[in-house]
Amino acid sequence: MGSVWIVIVNYRTAELAIDCLRALSTQAADLAGNRFVVVDNDSGDDSVEKLTAAIEREDWSSWADVMPLDRNGGFAFGNNASIRMALASVEMVDYVMLLNPDTVTRPGAVKSLVDFMDAHPRVGIAGSRLENADGGVDCSAHTFHSPLSQLDEGARLGVLSRLLHRYVVTSPPQDVAHPCDWVSGASMIIRRQVIEDIGLMDEDYFLYFEEVDFCRRAQQAGWECWYVPESRVMHLEGASTGIRVAAKRRAKYWYDSRRRFFVKHYGIAGLVAADVLWAIGRSSFLLRRSLHIGARSRENNDPEWYMFDLLWGDLRAIMTGRAFIPRVGKQT
């Protein structure tokens, strides 16, 4: 079994991170000799003290460490800090696994991913089956975001989704392992060679879309990405960010990350196309909703000010030049 270095990035979620470590502790026999590092992104509270105390109290110090950082640079920044340590380790690390603090790994979850990677040398990235607290399955195997995917997202129209099925970002989950474009960074394993080939995660994403970007760069370098449902992980998505609270206005960094992804991979024209197609789709949705046409037209789970923040935010960024980004090379 290949060696794995697990990274958990914490920001003011110490209790969740401790529960995450507790679930991992039940798999210690399967993962003997591997390292688990909780990176604290300068939480500014007592997270470091709580995490350190829990590791000492529970006798986890033989396999778990806390890595405090001096600033909160975001998800990619926190993961990269530990990944650099893994790559510099005197002991060979075959895989790096990213795990959210708001996850609880089911028995054998990590071993299933490592075994799959050992058996499939052309697979560079693999992700787990994510389950919610109620036992339902949240699909973590996705298609890359694209301008046409934004038309589908805006319209919420079944017949259109069927026509654009190749571009729908999230399809119903499957029960068998299969290739996909990208997997959720909540539980994602990365082959060391992928990092050596394409570099680290892009730290200009503060939060969200960084794993999408990383998987796209890996695909461009010839690596496969797979979804492995045998690896089961409960994910309390949004526990630390509130992203699942529909009525809550979404943080600016989400829109910034979306914009960066589209500009980086499709150019300014691609961002404009994505926004125009989304606006067309959303206008059709709002019209159907006003006319009470279709069951889905009654759905209204957008965050507050979503249309304004999305469209005006991108337009303003283009007009002020903030949307233009230099060509990005290998992240080191």
Order of alpha helices (4+ residues) and beta strands (2+ residues): beta-alpha-beta-alpha-beta-alpha-beta-beta-alpha-beta-beta-beta-alpha-alpha-beta-beta-beta-alpha-alpha-beta-alpha-alpha
